[in-house]
Amino acid sequence: MSALAFEIETDLEAHEPPEARGVPRDGVRLLVAHRRDGSLEHRTFHELPELLEPGDVLVVNVSATIPAAIPARRAQNRGLVRVHFATRAPHLDDEWRVVELRSADGRRPTRLAAGERLELRGGASLELIAPYASGQRLMLARVCCELLVDDYLERHGEPIRYGHVARPWPLEAYQNVYATSPGSAEMPSAGRPITRELLSRLRARGVTVVPVTLHAGVSSPESHEPPFPEWFEVPGRTAEELCAARGRGGRVIAVGTTVVRALESAAGAAPCVCARSGWTGLVVTPQCGVRAVDGMITGWHEPEASHLMMLEAVAGPELLKASYTTALDAGYLWHEFGDSHLILP
């Protein structure tokens, strides 16, 4: 794990979308960290085009957020819980899903035993089969309903919401403007501040914007728990654009940890990125480093999040520590509706 240690005060948690605070999507704060000299700048996300160079490539994750939370009732004692549908179960049929069980209000993880049956909205049910991925937080489950599971969630589900967000927000609040491929249990939130107008300004600046897909799972891991396998795709056209950028000296900037994970999973030896799709269990660490990206845009992560290892691989330990110290001192906001961090070469 990363050696970075800090605490997040409640007043640094973003409790609602920035628009509800009178701030436009691209008006959130942006801390810019320069690896070349260790300097830090306080900017706003709206200024992103001026911070990138003509010839750079910005890679976005076009996975769209699905309404992956469902209230449930335990068949054996009628107790209420909440089910977070994390992902499809790799290599199994549609009805097999990986789920996280929470308290009825969604604030706390809940442990239930294999073999339990849960009653869901709309006449559906769910049977817990076994712990998933050598842990206790996630369970392999089998869903029984008349619809395909994604169609069922579209009709009956709600966006996943944790305790720092006081009230429900519509699914649109959890979507990136360029999202086209439904599949993420939670929003790949690093791209939330990007607007269509900002995309136009990036292209006018000479920055190429290309897509990958990685369907993000739930972001409530246990302490020191690595991310579980997620499905990704790097299209052929994206791989070609990235290799062309390398050839002309352009920089590859990933929008979010999901993009880094997808690109590093598809990185060849050149280090050109290859067209590739499938399930990835890659964990990016300072020891393995990064080959496919030069910088990244990200949010602010929990003290024990495995993503901090990835950030350390991109930024280096000293710059990452300086960034987090500065962000905490300056009151940057955490979580999916919070402020942003740009790491540049």
Secondary structure, DSSP 8 states (H G I E B T S, - for coil): ---------GGGB--S-GGGGT--GGGSEEEEEETTT--EEEEEGGGHHHHS-TT-EEEEE-EEE---EEEEEETTT--EEEEEEEEE-TTS-TTEEEEEEEETTSSSB----TT-EEEEGGG-EEEEEEE-TTSSSEEEEEEE-SS-HHHHHHHH-B----TTS-S---GGGG--TT--EEEESS--GGGTT--HHHHHHHHHHT-EEEEEEE----S---TT-----EEEEE-HHHHHHHHHHHHHT--EEEESHHHHHHHHHTB-SSS-B--EEEEE-----TTT--SS-SEEEE----TT-THHHHHHHHH-HHHHHHHHHHHHHHT--BSTTS-EEEEE-
